């Protein structure tokens, strides 16, 4: 891992902390969250091959885990919490998989009665938000 990679991981960690503060202040920004989640998924995919988690990534995972415990107050924050929960789930390989045909990475969100594949190329929480609005 390069120094630039490490600096970027620390930047992402700080953004997760800021995102949690935004939720606490009820000033959540879905577009910012989508960008952060996508960038985080790409970093996790790159730096956690075969469940070897470099110590540099641990602080990022802890910040995501901290975010998971922020209280959801609407369908946007409920969707965001599900994505955050998935991104810090080591046992499920962070929910990041590759399409068997196109090899395109996606985040697999599994809920009790539904599942969603959110492709990173056009990452959007819209399907999840819609699900929680029902």
Order of alpha helices (4+ residues) and beta strands (2+ residues): alpha-alpha-alpha-alpha-beta-beta-beta-alpha
